C-alpha cells in the first residue's frame, strides 16, 4: 500500500469536477514513473469509517501528479489529507 496526498480537484476556469482529483505520490517526480500507477485503486477513509474508492486514470503534467476518478466526490476538507493506493 502506497501513501499519497490529495492535492485538489480537476476543473476548468469556471467549473470543478469533485469526482476527479489530483494526487501526488512521494518519490514520483516525472511522467514515466507516474504512468506505472495507472489502473490502481485509490481509497480515502472518512472520519466515520466509510471508504470512498476511486481509480487512477492518467498522469497529469510532467511532474508526476496523477489524475484519479472517484466513485463519489470527496469533500473539501479532504484536501491535503492522505490517500491509500492499492
N, CA, C and O of each residue as an XYZ file, in Angstrom:
344
protein
N       0.851     -1.172      0.000
C       0.000      0.000      0.000
C       0.899      1.238      0.000
O       1.829      1.346      0.799
N       0.605      2.158     -0.902
C       1.387      3.375     -1.084
C       0.574      4.558     -0.568
O      -0.634      4.635     -0.791
N       1.236      5.471      0.117
C       0.580      6.685      0.620
C       0.680      7.788     -0.430
O       1.695      7.912     -1.116
N      -0.368      8.578     -0.549
C      -0.416      9.690     -1.493
C      -1.106     10.870     -0.819
O      -1.738     10.720      0.227
N      -0.979     12.042     -1.429
C      -1.591     13.268     -0.910
C      -2.630     13.756     -1.915
O      -2.373     13.788     -3.118
N      -3.802     14.136     -1.414
C      -4.871     14.695     -2.241
C      -4.597     16.181     -2.421
O      -4.687     16.948     -1.464
N      -4.258     16.597     -3.655
C      -3.880     17.976     -3.934
C      -5.064     18.894     -4.185
O      -5.065     20.040     -3.737
N      -6.069     18.404     -4.893
C      -7.215     19.246     -5.224
C      -8.048     18.589     -6.307
O      -7.861     17.420     -6.644
N      -8.962     19.362     -6.837
C      -9.896     18.862     -7.837
C      -9.450     19.268     -9.243
O      -8.726     20.248     -9.418
N      -9.894     18.500    -10.238
C      -9.695     18.867    -11.633
C     -10.848     19.772    -12.044
O     -11.950     19.675    -11.504
N     -10.590     20.634    -12.982
C     -11.654     21.501    -13.460
C     -11.117     22.606    -14.321
O      -9.907     22.803    -14.434
N     -12.022     23.318    -14.919
C     -11.661     24.432    -15.767
C     -11.708     25.741    -15.009
O     -11.664     25.777    -13.779
N     -11.798     26.800    -15.765
C     -11.790     28.128    -15.179
C     -13.052     28.387    -14.357
O     -12.988     29.017    -13.301
N     -14.194     27.906    -14.836
C     -15.462     28.174    -14.155
C     -16.172     26.912    -13.663
O     -17.286     26.992    -13.145
N     -15.546     25.763    -13.819
C     -16.169     24.510    -13.400
C     -15.228     23.734    -12.489
O     -14.015     23.941    -12.512
N     -15.793     22.847    -11.693
C     -14.999     21.980    -10.835
C     -15.619     20.596    -10.867
O     -16.833     20.449    -10.732
N     -14.794     19.591    -11.045
C     -15.252     18.213    -11.051
C     -14.818     17.580     -9.732
O     -13.646     17.236     -9.577
N     -15.735     17.419     -8.781
C     -15.320     16.899     -7.484
C     -15.144     15.380     -7.487
O     -14.716     14.815     -6.480
N     -15.460     14.715     -8.584
C     -15.180     13.286     -8.700
C     -13.812     13.028     -9.321
O     -13.310     11.906     -9.262
N     -13.207     14.048     -9.911
C     -11.880     13.918    -10.494
C     -10.899     14.702     -9.634
O     -11.052     15.907     -9.435
N      -9.889     13.998     -9.128
C      -8.970     14.622     -8.182
C      -7.534     14.494     -8.661
O      -7.226     13.671     -9.523
N      -6.660     15.314     -8.096
C      -5.230     15.260     -8.370
C      -4.529     14.676     -7.155
O      -4.821     15.039     -6.016
N      -3.594     13.760     -7.420
C      -2.928     13.005     -6.370
C      -1.418     13.077     -6.589
O      -0.949     12.959     -7.721
N      -0.652     13.271     -5.507
C       0.808     13.228     -5.584
C       1.326     12.117     -4.684
O       0.944     12.002     -3.520
N       2.214     11.296     -5.261
C       2.870     10.217     -4.520
C       4.301     10.658     -4.239
O       4.957     11.231     -5.109
N       4.786     10.392     -3.028
C       6.169     10.716     -2.700
C       7.120      9.942     -3.616
O       6.830      8.810     -4.002
N       8.228     10.539     -3.953
C       9.303      9.961     -4.756
C       8.906      9.717     -6.211
O       9.631      9.028     -6.928
N       7.797     10.249     -6.659
C       7.416     10.198     -8.070
C       7.575     11.616     -8.610
O       6.860     12.525     -8.191
N       8.512     11.804     -9.539
C       8.808     13.160     -9.989
C       8.749     13.346    -11.495
O       9.065     14.428    -11.990
N       8.348     12.310    -12.243
C       8.179     12.506    -13.685
C       7.029     11.653    -14.216
O       6.489     10.797    -13.515
N       6.680     11.906    -15.444
C       5.504     11.277    -16.040
C       5.685      9.777    -16.245
O       4.720      9.021    -16.132
N       6.901      9.335    -16.544
C       7.138      7.907    -16.788
C       6.955      7.079    -15.520
O       6.377      5.994    -15.575
N       7.432      7.564    -14.391
C       7.239      6.850    -13.130
C       5.767      6.867    -12.724
O       5.263      5.887    -12.175
N       5.089      7.961    -12.988
C       3.681      8.085    -12.624
C       2.795      7.160    -13.456
O       1.771      6.684    -12.966
N       3.172      6.901    -14.697
C       2.361      6.064    -15.589
C       2.256      4.626    -15.091
O       1.335      3.910    -15.483
N       3.167      4.194    -14.246
C       3.122      2.826    -13.717
C       1.955      2.610    -12.758
O       1.582      1.468    -12.493
N       1.379      3.682    -12.239
C       0.293      3.585    -11.274
C      -1.096      3.636    -11.915
O      -2.096      3.540    -11.205
N      -1.179      3.784    -13.227
C      -2.478      3.846    -13.908
C      -3.216      2.521    -13.730
O      -2.649      1.447    -13.931
N      -4.491      2.616    -13.351
C      -5.320      1.433    -13.154
C      -5.390      0.964    -11.714
O      -6.209      0.103    -11.394
N      -4.557      1.504    -10.834
C      -4.597      1.108     -9.430
C      -5.727      1.825     -8.697
O      -6.180      2.890     -9.114
N      -6.169      1.223     -7.605
C      -7.278      1.785     -6.835
C      -6.781      2.788     -5.811
O      -5.693      2.647     -5.252
N      -7.607      3.812     -5.576
C      -7.339      4.852     -4.595
C      -8.450      4.801     -3.558
O      -9.626      4.719     -3.915
N      -8.092      4.847     -2.277
C      -9.102      4.839     -1.223
C      -8.855      5.986     -0.256
O      -7.716      6.381     -0.010
N      -9.958      6.514      0.291
C      -9.897      7.533      1.342
C     -10.904      7.142      2.406
O     -12.057      6.837      2.101
N     -10.467      7.152      3.648
C     -11.329      6.762      4.757
C     -11.849      8.011      5.444
O     -11.072      8.883      5.832
N     -13.176      8.097      5.596
C     -13.801      9.236      6.262
C     -13.642      9.117      7.773
O     -13.170      8.100      8.283
N     -14.042     10.169      8.477
C     -13.956     10.148      9.937
C     -14.900      9.123     10.549
O     -14.627      8.581     11.620
N     -15.995      8.862      9.880
C     -16.960      7.863     10.368
C     -16.564      6.434     10.023
O     -17.194      5.485     10.490
N     -15.531      6.273      9.212
C     -15.071      4.938      8.852
C     -15.512      4.471      7.480
O     -15.152      3.370      7.064
N     -16.290      5.286      6.759
C     -16.677      4.917      5.402
C     -15.471      5.046      4.476
O     -14.587      5.869      4.714
N     -15.436      4.243      3.433
C     -14.321      4.273      2.491
C     -14.843      4.683      1.121
O     -15.791      4.093      0.603
N     -14.216      5.700      0.542
C     -14.542      6.151     -0.809
C     -13.450      5.627     -1.737
O     -12.261      5.831     -1.494
N     -13.872      4.953     -2.798
C     -12.947      4.261     -3.696
C     -12.901      4.960     -5.047
O     -13.909      5.489     -5.517
N     -11.740      4.958     -5.660
C     -11.567      5.506     -6.996
C     -10.498      4.743     -7.745
O     -10.015      3.707     -7.289
N     -10.132      5.276     -8.912
C      -9.167      4.612     -9.775
C      -8.287      5.657    -10.432
O      -8.782      6.703    -10.851
N      -6.994      5.396    -10.531
C      -6.073      6.310    -11.203
C      -6.242      6.120    -12.709
O      -6.168      5.002    -13.218
N      -6.470      7.234    -13.413
C      -6.767      7.131    -14.837
C      -5.667      7.666    -15.740
O      -5.530      7.193    -16.868
N      -4.875      8.639    -15.285
C      -3.831      9.181    -16.158
C      -2.852     10.043    -15.369
O      -3.175     10.536    -14.289
N      -1.645     10.221    -15.923
C      -0.755     11.232    -15.334
C      -1.232     12.622    -15.741
O      -1.877     12.781    -16.778
N      -0.921     13.613    -14.941
C      -1.357     14.972    -15.238
C      -0.128     15.862    -15.217
O       0.411     16.152    -14.149
N       0.313     16.289    -16.365
C       1.510     17.117    -16.459
C       2.765     16.263    -16.438
O       2.683     15.035    -16.451
N       3.906     16.896    -16.406
C       5.170     16.178    -16.462
C       5.860     16.043    -15.131
O       6.992     15.561    -15.084
N       5.222     16.452    -14.031
C       5.900     16.459    -12.739
C       5.474     15.322    -11.812
O       5.776     15.367    -10.620
N       4.784     14.309    -12.323
C       4.447     13.145    -11.514
C       3.111     13.191    -10.808
O       2.817     12.305    -10.006
N       2.290     14.197    -11.077
C       0.950     14.265    -10.479
C       0.034     13.331    -11.259
O       0.140     13.225    -12.481
N      -0.857     12.659    -10.555
C      -1.782     11.713    -11.172
C      -3.213     12.222    -11.064
O      -3.564     12.943    -10.130
N      -4.029     11.832    -12.036
C      -5.448     12.158    -12.030
C      -6.213     10.886    -11.688
O      -5.990      9.836    -12.291
N      -7.119     10.987    -10.715
C      -7.930      9.844    -10.301
C      -9.396     10.197    -10.410
O      -9.786     11.348    -10.216
N     -10.210      9.197    -10.723
C     -11.660      9.387    -10.806
C     -12.298      8.589     -9.678
O     -12.152      7.369     -9.608
N     -13.005      9.284     -8.801
C     -13.625      8.658     -7.637
C     -15.080      8.289     -7.961
O     -15.717      8.935     -8.793
N     -15.598      7.250     -7.301
C     -16.994      6.868     -7.493
C     -17.927      7.917     -6.908
O     -18.987      8.201     -7.467
N     -17.529      8.485     -5.787
C     -18.301      9.507     -5.106
C     -17.351     10.675     -4.875
O     -16.162     10.460     -4.641
N     -17.845     11.889     -4.936
C     -16.982     13.050     -4.772
C     -16.399     13.162     -3.375
O     -17.072     12.864     -2.389
N     -15.148     13.593     -3.291
C     -14.515     13.803     -1.991
C     -14.888     15.180     -1.454
O     -15.018     16.127     -2.229
N     -15.063     15.307     -0.142
C     -15.400     16.602      0.432
C     -14.191     17.542      0.425
O     -13.048     17.105      0.284
N     -14.463     18.821      0.579
C     -13.409     19.822      0.524
C     -12.418     19.739      1.659
O     -11.261     20.124      1.492
N     -12.842     19.241      2.825
C     -11.915     19.165      3.951
C     -10.909     18.023      3.796
O     -10.029     17.860      4.641
N     -11.029     17.232      2.726
C     -10.075     16.153      2.477
C      -8.836     16.632      1.726
O      -7.872     15.877      1.595
N      -8.841     17.867      1.231
C      -7.682     18.395      0.504
C      -6.492     18.440      1.452
O      -6.581     18.972      2.558
N      -5.388     17.878      1.007
C      -4.179     17.833      1.816
C      -4.056     16.590      2.683
O      -3.027     16.388      3.327
N      -5.083     15.761      2.709
C      -5.066     14.551      3.539
C      -4.442     13.381      2.769
O      -4.221     13.457      1.561
N      -4.167     12.303      3.501
C      -3.562     11.118      2.896
C      -4.593     10.212      2.256
O      -5.699     10.034      2.767
N      -4.202      9.640      1.113
C      -4.973      8.617      0.428
C      -4.124      7.359      0.394
O      -2.902      7.424      0.527
N      -4.763      6.226      0.217
C      -4.041      4.963      0.056
C      -4.198      4.482     -1.377
O      -5.292      4.519     -1.941
N      -3.100      4.033     -1.956
C      -3.133      3.453     -3.297
C      -2.826      1.980     -3.156
O      -1.788      1.590     -2.622
N      -3.756      1.161     -3.647
C      -3.641     -0.285     -3.511
C      -3.157     -0.882     -4.816
O      -2.992     -2.098     -4.915
